Amino acid sequence: MNQITQFFSNLKADFDRLNQSLDDLVKTYKAIVHFLDLISNLFPIDLVLVLLLSLPLLYVINTLSPSTPRANYTISVVFISGLRSFLNHTISESWEIFAVTKTALILLLPAYTLVVFKFGFSLFRKYRIKKKALSPGHLESSFISLQKAYHDLSAEIYSELGKNEGKSFVDGQKFLPKIQDLETSITGLKTLIQKPEDTPHSSE
């Protein structure tokens, strides 16, 4: 009788352990599903797939042209995105242009954010310098602007002369921006000098 009781007790204990193991397995499964769901919300599956498929192609292109990594990355992402759109059209007869473009832009945005920021800052800086040169507040700032523009142009010309060792200029167009800066500073100085002369005429 004791052996039978012990047998059922052991059987119940084994069943409880099995039940506990199943509960732990279910909890682990739910945790994994929740984690994957969270990851998929932060990083959509299509975005991850396009990125992963772009990396081998990027490696191949970089071996052929290592000096242009940003352009190589762009080519890889655009090619894989186009391939994805083509395969999607083959399967479901829909190009999914919006979704494909959105994924490609998200992947390309980090590569071009700094470039766009630098370009925008450069344009803003040139605008401020030009505005300040055209409308100087006083003679000293106008003269400093004129002097800086002249020295910048002179430095670039001397640098080009040193490279060509007295030969004719290879590309004289590169001096035009500096010449325009000098002309802008001269215009600003002329405007500032003419202001006192215009005041009596306007009062009459």
ABEGO torsion letter per residue (X at the ends): XAAAAAAAAAAAAAAAAAAAAAAAAAAAAAAAAAAAAAAAAABBAAAAAAAAAAAAAAAAAAAABAABAAAAAAAAAAAAAAAAAAAAAAAAGBAGAAAAAAAAAAAAAAAAAAAAAAAAAAAAAAAAAAAAAABBABAAAAAAAAAAAAAAAAAAAAAAAAAAGGBBBABAAAAAAAAAAAAAAAAAAAAAAAAAAAAAAAAX
